[in-house]
């Protein structure tokens, strides 16, 4: 049993008890029609999140990590606006913060990844590129939430023209934003009976299987001053969880290239990725008789 996954489930399911009163107080300041639509949006997203935490899947992970920060911002806005008071307001902020932290941990991501695993395989999420946390990731999540809610709320407020415009313009924002965010939920280092697979649409045009007999060694690699010559760096700036994959011969893979839909073919016998829960990955690899190099 993964304790952190169960804590995330408990924290999410109990949100109506821990933060619901503050949300109700804030929504109660709206007009009647707005109250109904706002309540439907909040309760609907919470209900979808319940399904996502109880039956983790990559799509559910994307939803959880998009909606949880929105709940935190809602609790903060309600407190700042003076519509939630005392322990209720601060309790809502604290509960929403706990939920946002728990769904951001790698445990729920690993559970989601293995929720769609095929047969005898284990999936370990790759680390999110750190640069995305500096702006692109929170902005994308905020835009998806805002674009989803703006149209219905404006229509409920009687702003028909603006509401229709928000629906028309918000549709593509939600589609492309959610698609980009979902791509982060589908990046894995996978152990399969035949060997090791790198699944990363951000760096590779298609998954690459490295047959176990051609894997010379896997080893933990602390970030050096520079990547050694001949090593293909697929970490996208991540500094922790580095794993070096050494092969006994060069393998062909296709790097993604925004300017070329077909990608760019490259050959290497050494590549580096950044995986969450690296120790657990290496232990699982050793149990599957994948060679490890200990330094």
Backbone as CSV, one residue per row, in Angstrom:
resi,resn,N_x,N_y,N_z,CA_x,CA_y,CA_z,C_x,C_y,C_z
1,UNK,0.848,-1.205,0.000,0.000,0.000,0.000,0.880,1.251,0.000
2,UNK,0.625,2.157,-0.927,1.362,3.407,-0.975,0.657,4.432,-0.092
3,UNK,1.320,4.812,0.989,0.696,5.698,1.973,0.352,7.049,1.350
4,UNK,1.269,7.591,0.551,1.033,8.928,-0.005,-0.151,8.938,-0.982
5,UNK,-0.316,7.862,-1.724,-1.477,7.777,-2.622,-2.764,7.758,-1.813
6,UNK,-2.775,7.006,-0.724,-3.985,6.963,0.108,-4.229,8.286,0.817
7,UNK,-3.167,8.965,1.206,-3.338,10.299,1.790,-3.942,11.263,0.766
8,UNK,-3.495,11.163,-0.487,-4.063,12.011,-1.540,-5.543,11.702,-1.737
9,UNK,-5.903,10.434,-1.681,-7.306,10.049,-1.833,-8.147,10.617,-0.693
10,UNK,-7.651,10.454,0.532,-8.407,10.943,1.687,-8.538,12.463,1.637
11,UNK,-7.434,13.140,1.333,-7.456,14.609,1.302,-8.420,15.116,0.236
12,UNK,-8.421,14.459,-0.942,-9.306,14.925,-2.027,-10.775,14.639,-1.693
13,UNK,-11.054,13.427,-1.260,-12.442,13.034,-1.000,-13.056,13.886,0.113
14,UNK,-12.235,14.293,1.085,-12.752,15.072,2.218,-12.718,16.581,1.976
15,UNK,-12.355,17.020,0.795,-12.323,18.456,0.505,-13.648,19.160,0.814
16,UNK,-14.809,18.575,0.484,-16.063,19.264,0.834,-16.200,19.522,2.338
17,UNK,-15.578,18.667,3.159,-15.642,18.867,4.606,-14.609,19.877,5.090
18,UNK,-13.421,19.851,4.485,-12.338,20.709,4.959,-12.349,22.097,4.330
19,UNK,-12.819,22.180,3.085,-12.802,23.471,2.384,-14.166,23.860,1.836
20,UNK,-15.134,22.962,1.965,-16.444,23.218,1.369,-17.158,24.423,1.939
21,UNK,-17.074,24.640,3.249,-17.785,25.763,3.870,-17.281,27.095,3.338
22,UNK,-15.962,27.218,3.196,-15.396,28.456,2.665,-15.821,28.678,1.219
23,UNK,-15.838,27.597,0.432,-16.278,27.720,-0.961,-17.745,28.120,-1.035
24,UNK,-18.567,27.526,-0.174,-19.993,27.874,-0.143,-20.203,29.337,0.217
25,UNK,-19.431,29.819,1.200,-19.564,31.227,1.599,-19.204,32.160,0.450
26,UNK,-18.172,31.803,-0.285,-17.737,32.648,-1.400,-18.757,32.623,-2.528
27,UNK,-19.221,31.423,-2.888,-20.188,31.296,-3.984,-21.516,31.936,-3.626
28,UNK,-21.836,31.971,-2.333,-23.103,32.559,-1.894,-23.185,34.051,-2.176
29,UNK,-22.070,34.701,-2.435,-22.084,36.140,-2.749,-22.504,36.394,-4.186
30,UNK,-22.586,35.343,-5.018,-22.962,35.500,-6.419,-24.487,35.570,-6.553
31,UNK,-24.937,36.019,-7.731,-26.358,35.944,-8.053,-26.785,34.487,-8.180
32,UNK,-28.112,34.268,-8.163,-28.626,32.900,-8.121,-28.101,32.031,-9.265
33,UNK,-28.200,32.541,-10.496,-27.758,31.739,-11.650,-26.263,31.450,-11.573
34,UNK,-25.495,32.451,-11.174,-24.056,32.259,-11.026,-23.741,31.233,-9.950
35,UNK,-24.504,31.269,-8.861,-24.286,30.298,-7.797,-24.439,28.874,-8.309
36,UNK,-25.482,28.644,-9.096,-25.741,27.292,-9.602,-24.601,26.831,-10.508
37,UNK,-24.202,27.685,-11.447,-23.156,27.299,-12.400,-21.827,27.107,-11.685
38,UNK,-21.487,28.027,-10.779,-20.232,27.908,-10.038,-20.217,26.628,-9.206
39,UNK,-21.341,26.323,-8.573,-21.414,25.103,-7.764,-21.260,23.860,-8.631
40,UNK,-21.883,23.877,-9.810,-21.769,22.733,-10.718,-20.315,22.546,-11.158
41,UNK,-19.642,23.652,-11.479,-18.244,23.564,-11.916,-17.352,23.015,-10.797
42,UNK,-17.547,23.533,-9.585,-16.711,23.096,-8.463,-16.998,21.642,-8.114
43,UNK,-18.283,21.308,-7.959,-18.639,19.942,-7.585,-18.332,18.950,-8.703
44,UNK,-18.523,19.393,-9.948,-18.225,18.508,-11.077,-16.746,18.169,-11.167
45,UNK,-15.894,19.179,-11.001,-14.453,18.923,-11.049,-14.006,18.088,-9.857
46,UNK,-14.610,18.350,-8.694,-14.274,17.539,-7.518,-14.686,16.081,-7.741
47,UNK,-15.889,15.855,-8.278,-16.352,14.497,-8.533,-15.457,13.768,-9.531
48,UNK,-15.038,14.482,-10.585,-14.116,13.870,-11.545,-12.796,13.532,-10.863
49,UNK,-12.368,14.394,-9.936,-11.140,14.140,-9.204,-11.250,12.922,-8.300
50,UNK,-12.433,12.688,-7.723,-12.632,11.499,-6.897,-12.375,10.243,-7.725
51,UNK,-12.921,10.214,-8.931,-12.683,9.069,-9.820,-11.190,8.952,-10.125
52,UNK,-10.548,10.100,-10.353,-9.133,10.097,-10.725,-8.231,9.583,-9.608
53,UNK,-8.534,9.931,-8.358,-7.665,9.467,-7.266,-7.959,8.014,-6.888
54,UNK,-9.184,7.565,-7.078,-9.523,6.185,-6.741,-9.076,5.203,-7.821
55,UNK,-9.075,5.639,-9.065,-8.636,4.791,-10.176,-7.631,5.582,-11.006
56,UNK,-6.388,5.714,-10.523,-5.406,6.588,-11.187,-5.123,6.171,-12.625
57,UNK,-5.170,7.158,-13.502,-4.824,7.008,-14.906,-4.127,8.299,-15.341
58,UNK,-3.374,8.300,-16.440,-2.708,9.529,-16.871,-3.661,10.695,-17.083
59,UNK,-4.831,10.444,-17.681,-5.787,11.532,-17.890,-6.262,12.092,-16.557
60,UNK,-6.498,11.203,-15.584,-6.907,11.658,-14.265,-5.807,12.445,-13.573
61,UNK,-4.547,12.037,-13.780,-3.423,12.773,-13.206,-3.379,14.190,-13.755
62,UNK,-3.596,14.326,-15.059,-3.625,15.654,-15.669,-4.716,16.505,-15.047
63,UNK,-5.894,15.923,-14.864,-7.003,16.659,-14.253,-6.661,17.081,-12.830
64,UNK,-6.150,16.155,-12.024,-5.839,16.460,-10.630,-4.830,17.588,-10.517
65,UNK,-3.779,17.517,-11.320,-2.715,18.511,-11.231,-3.107,19.849,-11.849
66,UNK,-4.200,19.863,-12.602,-4.703,21.125,-13.149,-5.706,21.764,-12.201
67,UNK,-6.590,20.944,-11.630,-7.669,21.466,-10.798,-7.202,21.812,-9.385
68,UNK,-6.299,21.015,-8.813,-5.877,21.237,-7.427,-5.321,22.650,-7.200
69,UNK,-4.428,23.169,-8.064,-3.970,24.549,-7.852,-5.101,25.573,-7.976
70,UNK,-6.111,25.269,-8.815,-7.251,26.176,-8.949,-8.045,26.234,-7.654
71,UNK,-8.214,25.103,-6.990,-8.886,25.093,-5.690,-8.118,25.924,-4.672
72,UNK,-6.797,25.814,-4.702,-5.981,26.599,-3.775,-6.157,28.092,-4.041
73,UNK,-6.151,28.477,-5.308,-6.330,29.896,-5.641,-7.724,30.367,-5.244
74,UNK,-8.731,29.521,-5.424,-10.093,29.871,-5.021,-10.157,30.108,-3.516
75,UNK,-9.512,29.250,-2.737,-9.514,29.408,-1.279,-8.802,30.700,-0.873
76,UNK,-7.697,31.017,-1.550,-6.948,32.237,-1.235,-7.759,33.475,-1.589
77,UNK,-8.415,33.459,-2.762,-9.239,34.597,-3.184,-10.400,34.804,-2.217
78,UNK,-11.039,33.697,-1.814,-12.158,33.802,-0.880,-11.706,34.393,0.447
79,UNK,-10.537,33.982,0.921,-10.012,34.512,2.175,-9.657,35.988,2.031
80,UNK,-9.000,36.340,0.919,-8.604,37.726,0.701,-9.805,38.641,0.527
81,UNK,-10.880,38.100,-0.060,-12.087,38.904,-0.281,-12.915,39.049,0.987
82,UNK,-12.533,38.332,2.032,-13.244,38.429,3.294,-14.527,37.643,3.327
83,UNK,-14.696,36.725,2.354,-15.930,35.937,2.306,-15.821,34.634,3.083
84,UNK,-14.595,34.292,3.486,-14.407,33.139,4.366,-13.587,33.632,5.547
85,UNK,-14.000,33.314,6.727,-13.442,33.950,7.904,-12.773,32.938,8.830
86,UNK,-11.823,33.443,9.610,-11.235,32.687,10.712,-10.721,31.332,10.297
87,UNK,-10.993,30.329,11.137,-10.475,28.997,10.904,-11.019,28.393,9.617
88,UNK,-12.251,28.752,9.269,-12.839,28.211,8.045,-12.030,28.624,6.830
89,UNK,-11.693,29.910,6.745,-10.941,30.407,5.592,-9.539,29.857,5.536
90,UNK,-8.826,29.922,6.667,-7.465,29.400,6.701,-7.453,27.885,6.562
91,UNK,-8.487,27.232,7.101,-8.573,25.780,6.948,-8.744,25.374,5.502
92,UNK,-9.528,26.151,4.749,-9.717,25.864,3.331,-8.412,26.025,2.561
93,UNK,-7.657,27.076,2.900,-6.363,27.292,2.244,-5.424,26.133,2.562
94,UNK,-5.368,25.739,3.844,-4.474,24.658,4.255,-4.859,23.341,3.593
95,UNK,-6.160,23.024,3.582,-6.613,21.766,2.985,-6.333,21.736,1.487
96,UNK,-6.566,22.861,0.817,-6.309,22.927,-0.628,-4.823,22.819,-0.932
97,UNK,-4.002,23.417,-0.057,-2.549,23.326,-0.238,-2.075,21.888,-0.068
98,UNK,-2.595,21.195,0.936,-2.223,19.798,1.155,-2.576,18.955,-0.062
99,UNK,-3.767,19.160,-0.608,-4.188,18.411,-1.793,-3.270,18.702,-2.970
100,UNK,-2.953,19.978,-3.200,-2.092,20.352,-4.316,-0.708,19.721,-4.193
101,UNK,-0.185,19.665,-2.964,1.134,19.058,-2.744,1.083,17.551,-2.970
102,UNK,0.067,16.898,-2.446,-0.016,15.441,-2.535,-0.166,14.964,-3.985
103,UNK,-0.976,15.668,-4.782,-1.150,15.215,-6.171,0.057,15.570,-7.029
104,UNK,0.930,16.458,-6.521,2.147,16.801,-7.257,3.281,15.824,-6.984
105,UNK,3.139,14.962,-5.966,4.181,14.010,-5.623,4.277,12.907,-6.681
106,UNK,5.453,12.304,-6.826,5.614,11.259,-7.845,4.818,9.996,-7.578
107,UNK,4.372,9.778,-6.330,3.647,8.543,-6.008,2.358,8.424,-6.808
108,UNK,1.583,9.523,-6.868,0.327,9.470,-7.610,0.590,9.377,-9.105
109,UNK,1.692,9.981,-9.570,2.050,9.891,-10.985,2.425,8.459,-11.354
110,UNK,3.152,7.801,-10.478,3.526,6.407,-10.749,2.301,5.504,-10.729
111,UNK,1.390,5.741,-9.777,0.157,4.952,-9.733,-0.660,5.159,-11.003
112,UNK,-0.716,6.392,-11.496,-1.456,6.682,-12.723,-0.808,6.009,-13.927
113,UNK,0.524,6.062,-13.982,1.234,5.442,-15.101,0.985,3.939,-15.142
114,UNK,1.050,3.285,-13.990,0.871,1.841,-13.948,-0.592,1.435,-14.008
115,UNK,-1.484,2.414,-13.917,-2.901,2.125,-14.064,-3.264,1.674,-15.465
116,UNK,-2.413,1.998,-16.453,-2.669,1.555,-17.829,-1.530,0.680,-18.340
117,UNK,-0.739,0.127,-17.406,0.382,-0.721,-17.801,-0.130,-2.003,-18.449
118,UNK,0.662,-2.520,-19.389,0.307,-3.754,-20.085,1.073,-4.925,-19.467
119,UNK,0.357,-5.903,-18.962,0.992,-7.118,-18.499,2.079,-6.877,-17.469
120,UNK,3.205,-7.567,-17.665,4.305,-7.534,-16.702,5.255,-6.376,-17.021
121,UNK,4.834,-5.176,-16.713,5.702,-4.016,-16.888,5.516,-3.055,-15.724
122,UNK,6.546,-2.269,-15.475,6.513,-1.259,-14.423,6.915,0.074,-15.029
123,UNK,6.103,1.083,-14.768,6.337,2.408,-15.346,6.762,3.385,-14.255
124,UNK,7.803,4.147,-14.565,8.317,5.155,-13.647,8.308,6.503,-14.381
125,UNK,7.563,7.474,-13.870,7.476,8.770,-14.556,8.833,9.460,-14.663
126,UNK,9.044,10.134,-15.782,10.217,10.978,-15.946,9.951,12.322,-15.263
127,UNK,11.017,12.978,-14.873,10.876,14.253,-14.175,10.411,15.358,-15.127
128,UNK,9.543,16.218,-14.616,9.060,17.357,-15.396,10.215,18.349,-15.576
129,UNK,10.432,18.857,-16.780,11.496,19.845,-16.989,11.348,21.023,-16.029
130,UNK,12.374,21.346,-15.249,12.256,22.397,-14.228,11.837,23.751,-14.788
131,UNK,12.272,24.070,-15.999,11.957,25.377,-16.569,10.455,25.592,-16.717
132,UNK,9.700,24.505,-16.852,8.255,24.644,-17.022,7.584,25.187,-15.766
133,UNK,8.179,24.921,-14.605,7.589,25.404,-13.355,7.737,26.915,-13.199
134,UNK,8.620,27.521,-13.973,8.892,28.951,-13.838,7.850,29.822,-14.522
135,UNK,6.899,29.230,-15.199,5.881,30.030,-15.868,4.963,29.249,-16.783
136,UNK,5.524,28.514,-17.765,4.652,27.827,-18.736,3.643,26.877,-18.107
137,UNK,4.074,26.093,-17.099,3.168,25.098,-16.522,2.035,25.729,-15.726
138,UNK,2.305,26.625,-14.762,1.177,27.245,-14.045,0.296,28.095,-14.952
139,UNK,0.896,28.752,-15.944,0.096,29.565,-16.869,-0.835,28.669,-17.682
140,UNK,-0.302,27.551,-18.189,-1.127,26.641,-18.992,-2.282,26.085,-18.169
141,UNK,-1.998,25.697,-16.936,-3.061,25.170,-16.078,-4.109,26.243,-15.788
142,UNK,-3.648,27.456,-15.509,-4.581,28.541,-15.243,-5.453,28.862,-16.444
143,UNK,-4.858,28.846,-17.637,-5.621,29.138,-18.851,-6.678,28.065,-19.112
144,UNK,-6.320,26.806,-18.889,-7.292,25.725,-19.110,-8.475,25.864,-18.172
145,UNK,-8.196,26.132,-16.893,-9.281,26.295,-15.917,-10.124,27.513,-16.257
146,UNK,-9.467,28.647,-16.558,-10.196,29.878,-16.863,-11.034,29.726,-18.123
147,UNK,-10.458,29.094,-19.148,-11.188,28.928,-20.405,-12.378,27.989,-20.238
148,UNK,-12.259,27.009,-19.339,-13.371,26.090,-19.078,-14.512,26.788,-18.352
149,UNK,-14.169,27.641,-17.396,-15.189,28.236,-16.534,-15.762,29.537,-17.072
150,UNK,-14.988,30.289,-17.850,-15.395,31.647,-18.238,-16.713,31.673,-19.002
151,UNK,-16.853,30.826,-20.017,-18.059,30.851,-20.838,-19.328,30.591,-20.042
152,UNK,-19.408,29.454,-19.330,-20.613,29.190,-18.540,-20.912,30.271,-17.505
153,UNK,-19.882,30.808,-16.843,-20.116,31.830,-15.820,-20.626,33.128,-16.439
154,UNK,-20.076,33.518,-17.574,-20.531,34.741,-18.237,-21.966,34.593,-18.736
155,UNK,-22.293,33.446,-19.296,-23.663,33.214,-19.748,-24.631,33.246,-18.571
156,UNK,-24.245,32.641,-17.457,-25.106,32.655,-16.278,-25.278,34.053,-15.732
157,UNK,-24.304,34.923,-15.958,-24.365,36.305,-15.474,-25.120,37.218,-16.440
158,UNK,-25.640,36.639,-17.520,-26.403,37.422,-18.489,-25.567,38.079,-19.563
159,UNK,-24.279,37.849,-19.568,-23.390,38.426,-20.586,-23.347,37.468,-21.780
160,UNK,-24.404,37.504,-22.579,-24.563,36.509,-23.635,-23.456,36.607,-24.682
161,UNK,-23.200,37.831,-25.191,-22.188,37.993,-26.237,-20.820,37.577,-25.736
162,UNK,-20.452,38.063,-24.557,-19.151,37.707,-24.001,-19.072,36.214,-23.689
163,UNK,-20.186,35.653,-23.217,-20.202,34.229,-22.900,-19.993,33.370,-24.132
164,UNK,-20.675,33.726,-25.226,-20.510,32.966,-26.474,-19.084,33.109,-26.987
165,UNK,-18.554,34.340,-26.921,-17.175,34.561,-27.365,-16.196,33.746,-26.525
166,UNK,-16.455,33.688,-25.221,-15.578,32.923,-24.339,-15.641,31.426,-24.654
167,UNK,-16.828,30.943,-24.992,-16.953,29.536,-25.358,-16.220,29.236,-26.660
168,UNK,-16.378,30.126,-27.641,-15.742,29.912,-28.946,-14.223,29.978,-28.827
169,UNK,-13.738,31.004,-28.127,-12.293,31.168,-27.988,-11.699,30.196,-26.967
170,UNK,-12.501,29.843,-25.974,-11.986,28.971,-24.928,-11.848,27.529,-25.350
171,UNK,-12.652,27.093,-26.326,-12.574,25.706,-26.780,-11.172,25.304,-27.220
172,UNK,-10.567,26.043,-28.168,-9.200,25.691,-28.583,-8.188,25.794,-27.458
173,UNK,-8.375,26.778,-26.559,-7.448,26.921,-25.432,-7.496,25.674,-24.555
174,UNK,-8.709,25.212,-24.258,-8.853,24.017,-23.432,-8.273,22.797,-24.145
175,UNK,-8.556,22.664,-25.421,-8.102,21.483,-26.157,-6.581,21.417,-26.226
176,UNK,-5.972,22.493,-26.728,-4.525,22.463,-26.903,-3.791,22.545,-25.565
177,UNK,-4.351,23.300,-24.618,-3.726,23.369,-23.302,-3.764,22.036,-22.581
178,UNK,-4.936,21.397,-22.585,-5.065,20.095,-21.927,-4.202,19.052,-22.626
179,UNK,-4.103,19.151,-23.938,-3.267,18.198,-24.684,-1.799,18.339,-24.298
180,UNK,-1.338,19.577,-24.189,0.051,19.809,-23.793,0.302,19.328,-22.368
181,UNK,-0.615,19.635,-21.455,-0.460,19.193,-20.067,-0.497,17.672,-19.966
182,UNK,-1.353,17.052,-20.772,-1.463,15.595,-20.727,-0.178,14.934,-21.215
183,UNK,0.540,15.611,-22.114,1.816,15.064,-22.578,2.796,14.863,-21.438
184,UNK,2.735,15.725,-20.419,3.614,15.588,-19.259,3.254,14.372,-18.414
185,UNK,2.019,13.912,-18.529,1.569,12.750,-17.758,1.872,11.438,-18.461
186,UNK,2.475,11.508,-19.643,2.733,10.299,-20.430,4.213,10.176,-20.782
187,UNK,5.064,10.538,-19.836,6.515,10.426,-20.013,7.034,9.425,-18.979
188,UNK,7.567,8.297,-19.445,7.932,7.219,-18.532,9.237,6.535,-18.931
189,UNK,9.858,5.926,-17.941,10.908,4.937,-18.141,10.278,3.618,-17.712
190,UNK,10.195,2.680,-18.636,9.386,1.479,-18.425,10.259,0.231,-18.423
191,UNK,10.059,-0.610,-17.411,10.694,-1.924,-17.359,9.714,-2.955,-17.902
192,UNK,10.122,-3.647,-18.950,9.301,-4.687,-19.568,10.114,-5.977,-19.567
193,UNK,9.470,-7.127,-19.800,10.229,-8.385,-19.799,11.415,-8.386,-20.755
194,UNK,11.309,-7.673,-21.872,12.393,-7.680,-22.863,13.524,-6.718,-22.529
195,UNK,13.276,-5.737,-21.655,14.321,-4.765,-21.360,13.781,-3.473,-20.790
196,UNK,14.242,-2.358,-21.363,13.888,-1.030,-20.865,13.359,-0.199,-22.035
197,UNK,12.262,0.533,-21.776,11.664,1.379,-22.802,11.655,2.824,-22.308
198,UNK,12.063,3.746,-23.181,11.953,5.173,-22.900,10.763,5.703,-23.684
199,UNK,9.779,6.221,-22.948,8.588,6.812,-23.563,8.574,8.290,-23.207
200,UNK,8.884,9.129,-24.169,8.949,10.567,-23.892,8.655,11.358,-25.160
201,UNK,7.380,11.700,-25.387,7.030,12.442,-26.603,7.659,13.825,-26.678
202,UNK,8.214,14.320,-25.564,8.859,15.625,-25.602,10.258,15.558,-26.205
203,UNK,10.866,14.381,-26.219,12.214,14.253,-26.770,12.322,13.214,-27.879
204,UNK,11.445,12.224,-27.884,11.509,11.144,-28.856,10.205,11.052,-29.632
205,UNK,10.330,10.860,-30.935,9.134,10.789,-31.781,8.304,9.550,-31.489
206,UNK,8.945,8.495,-30.993,8.235,7.269,-30.648,9.004,6.548,-29.549
207,UNK,8.328,5.683,-28.788,9.023,4.955,-27.716,10.167,4.112,-28.274
208,UNK,11.222,3.947,-27.458,12.393,3.180,-27.875,12.628,2.056,-26.871
209,UNK,12.709,0.827,-27.375,12.987,-0.339,-26.544,14.460,-0.685,-26.630
210,UNK,15.088,-0.839,-25.459,16.462,-1.311,-25.383,16.429,-2.738,-24.833
211,UNK,16.742,-3.693,-25.706,16.704,-5.101,-25.330,17.700,-5.357,-24.194
212,UNK,17.278,-6.156,-23.214,18.088,-6.368,-22.027,19.491,-6.874,-22.357
213,UNK,19.626,-7.757,-23.325,20.957,-8.314,-23.622,21.900,-7.274,-24.231
214,UNK,21.316,-6.164,-24.718,22.160,-5.092,-25.271,22.413,-3.976,-24.258
215,UNK,21.807,-4.088,-23.080,22.042,-3.086,-22.039,23.285,-3.499,-21.258
216,UNK,24.360,-2.751,-21.434,25.600,-3.062,-20.721,25.439,-2.767,-19.237
217,UNK,24.778,-1.619,-18.919,24.571,-1.273,-17.510,23.647,-0.077,-17.397
218,UNK,22.898,-0.049,-16.300,22.176,1.145,-15.865,22.895,1.653,-14.622
219,UNK,23.031,2.949,-14.487,23.634,3.451,-13.258,23.119,4.844,-12.938
220,UNK,23.069,5.104,-11.638,22.734,6.448,-11.182,23.886,7.373,-11.549
221,UNK,23.553,8.545,-12.052,24.588,9.490,-12.482,24.303,10.843,-11.862
222,UNK,25.174,11.276,-10.985,25.023,12.608,-10.427,25.366,13.622,-11.496
223,UNK,24.670,14.767,-11.492,24.877,15.733,-12.581,26.316,16.213,-12.639
224,UNK,27.020,15.917,-13.723,28.397,16.380,-13.860,28.444,17.836,-14.300
225,UNK,29.652,18.382,-14.360,29.806,19.755,-14.840,29.332,19.861,-16.278
226,UNK,29.494,18.802,-17.022,29.020,18.764,-18.398,28.729,17.329,-18.783
227,UNK,27.857,17.119,-19.746,27.542,15.768,-20.180,28.721,15.224,-20.981
228,UNK,29.207,14.011,-20.650,30.331,13.439,-21.396,30.017,13.321,-22.885
229,UNK,31.054,13.396,-23.680,30.887,13.262,-25.125,30.251,11.918,-25.460
230,UNK,29.348,11.953,-26.412,28.716,10.731,-26.873,27.473,10.331,-26.114
231,UNK,27.139,11.059,-25.041,25.940,10.756,-24.260,24.784,11.611,-24.754
232,UNK,23.693,10.982,-25.121,22.501,11.702,-25.553,21.719,12.128,-24.319
233,UNK,21.583,13.416,-24.113,20.934,13.953,-22.912,19.451,14.183,-23.185
234,UNK,18.599,13.398,-22.531,17.145,13.524,-22.685,16.495,14.066,-21.416
235,UNK,17.280,14.696,-20.538,16.764,15.121,-19.234,15.950,16.411,-19.298
236,UNK,16.101,17.200,-20.341,15.397,18.474,-20.493,15.640,19.404,-19.302
237,UNK,16.878,19.402,-18.826,17.251,20.334,-17.769,17.117,19.806,-16.360
238,UNK,16.549,18.622,-16.177,16.397,18.076,-14.829,17.771,17.756,-14.247
239,UNK,17.942,18.066,-12.965,19.240,17.866,-12.311,19.263,16.675,-11.369
240,UNK,18.113,16.088,-11.079,18.045,14.995,-10.110,17.419,13.764,-10.759
241,UNK,17.692,12.611,-10.148,17.128,11.366,-10.656,17.762,10.885,-11.941
242,UNK,19.003,11.308,-12.202,19.645,10.950,-13.466,19.981,9.461,-13.532
243,UNK,19.659,8.853,-14.666,20.007,7.464,-14.932,20.719,7.404,-16.281
244,UNK,21.908,6.812,-16.278,22.676,6.643,-17.508,22.450,5.231,-18.029
245,UNK,22.062,5.124,-19.272,21.840,3.829,-19.917,22.991,3.589,-20.885
246,UNK,23.804,2.574,-20.593,24.929,2.207,-21.452,24.556,0.963,-22.252
247,UNK,24.727,1.057,-23.554,24.418,-0.058,-24.444,25.716,-0.636,-25.019
248,UNK,25.641,-1.871,-25.493,26.841,-2.480,-26.060,27.027,-2.150,-27.529
249,UNK,26.042,-1.457,-28.104,26.150,-0.984,-29.479,25.205,0.185,-29.672
250,UNK,25.459,0.954,-30.704,24.626,2.128,-30.934,23.210,1.721,-31.340
251,UNK,22.255,2.441,-30.790,20.849,2.213,-31.131,20.313,3.435,-31.868
252,UNK,19.379,3.190,-32.753,18.777,4.293,-33.509,17.503,4.745,-32.814
253,UNK,17.339,6.041,-32.725,16.109,6.620,-32.215,15.840,7.909,-32.958
254,UNK,14.599,8.352,-32.912,14.198,9.553,-33.649,13.876,10.650,-32.658
255,UNK,14.670,11.705,-32.664,14.430,12.851,-31.798,13.300,13.697,-32.359
256,UNK,12.467,14.232,-31.471,11.415,15.138,-31.916,12.039,16.416,-32.431
257,UNK,11.393,16.986,-33.419,11.878,18.223,-34.026,10.669,19.003,-34.497
258,UNK,10.427,20.147,-33.848,9.236,20.946,-34.188,9.240,21.384,-35.650
259,UNK,10.398,21.490,-36.221,10.465,21.916,-37.617,10.363,20.776,-38.598
260,UNK,10.326,19.544,-38.094,10.283,18.376,-38.967,9.380,17.334,-38.326
261,UNK,8.224,17.127,-38.892,7.242,16.227,-38.284,7.785,14.819,-38.169
262,UNK,8.719,14.447,-39.069,9.271,13.114,-39.012,10.359,12.947,-37.979
263,UNK,10.843,14.048,-37.402,11.902,13.972,-36.419,13.272,13.832,-37.070
264,UNK,14.271,13.698,-36.223,15.650,13.588,-36.686,16.244,12.304,-36.126
265,UNK,16.723,11.427,-37.001,17.305,10.169,-36.570,18.674,10.414,-35.945
266,UNK,18.936,9.713,-34.845,20.233,9.801,-34.189,20.631,8.424,-33.696
267,UNK,21.936,8.219,-33.530,22.449,6.928,-33.074,23.346,7.152,-31.867
268,UNK,23.146,6.366,-30.832,23.970,6.501,-29.640,23.993,5.194,-28.865
269,UNK,25.079,4.988,-28.118,25.177,3.839,-27.228,25.071,4.261,-25.769
270,UNK,24.882,5.571,-25.538,24.808,6.092,-24.183,23.760,7.201,-24.140
271,UNK,22.822,7.109,-23.231,21.846,8.174,-23.085,21.509,8.357,-21.614
272,UNK,21.064,9.565,-21.281,20.752,9.899,-19.901,19.350,10.447,-19.812
273,UNK,18.592,9.946,-18.833,17.245,10.423,-18.569,17.159,10.779,-17.089
274,UNK,16.115,11.485,-16.726,15.882,11.848,-15.318,14.546,11.258,-14.900
275,UNK,14.574,10.335,-13.943,13.383,9.601,-13.549,13.040,9.911,-12.095
276,UNK,11.770,9.929,-11.780,11.361,10.054,-10.383,11.561,8.716,-9.683
277,UNK,11.757,8.766,-8.378,11.944,7.548,-7.577,13.022,6.650,-8.191
278,UNK,14.191,7.242,-8.397,15.283,6.530,-9.072,15.695,5.259,-8.337
279,UNK,15.784,5.319,-7.017,16.200,4.130,-6.265,15.239,2.974,-6.487
280,UNK,13.926,3.275,-6.471,12.930,2.230,-6.703,13.063,1.670,-8.121
281,UNK,13.362,2.537,-9.086,13.542,2.073,-10.465,14.728,1.131,-10.570
282,UNK,15.857,1.506,-9.980,17.052,0.668,-10.070,16.855,-0.657,-9.344
283,UNK,16.154,-0.637,-8.224,15.865,-1.887,-7.513,14.986,-2.800,-8.367
284,UNK,13.981,-2.213,-8.995,13.095,-3.011,-9.846,13.855,-3.546,-11.063
285,UNK,14.776,-2.736,-11.604,15.579,-3.181,-12.746,16.478,-4.352,-12.355
286,UNK,17.087,-4.269,-11.169,17.947,-5.351,-10.701,17.143,-6.632,-10.507
287,UNK,15.908,-6.499,-10.012,15.058,-7.675,-9.813,14.708,-8.343,-11.143
288,UNK,14.768,-7.561,-12.209,14.474,-8.106,-13.546,15.764,-8.499,-14.281
289,UNK,16.867,-8.537,-13.562,18.161,-8.956,-14.095,18.693,-8.031,-15.181
290,UNK,18.326,-6.749,-15.073,18.959,-5.759,-15.945,20.273,-5.362,-15.276
291,UNK,21.390,-5.402,-15.999,22.695,-5.116,-15.373,22.745,-3.700,-14.796
292,UNK,23.301,-3.591,-13.564,23.503,-2.308,-12.930,24.993,-2.093,-12.708
293,UNK,25.386,-0.834,-12.767,26.751,-0.470,-12.444,26.714,0.390,-11.210
294,UNK,27.380,-0.023,-10.152,27.404,0.688,-8.893,28.726,1.433,-8.769
295,UNK,28.644,2.726,-8.463,29.857,3.531,-8.288,29.887,4.146,-6.922
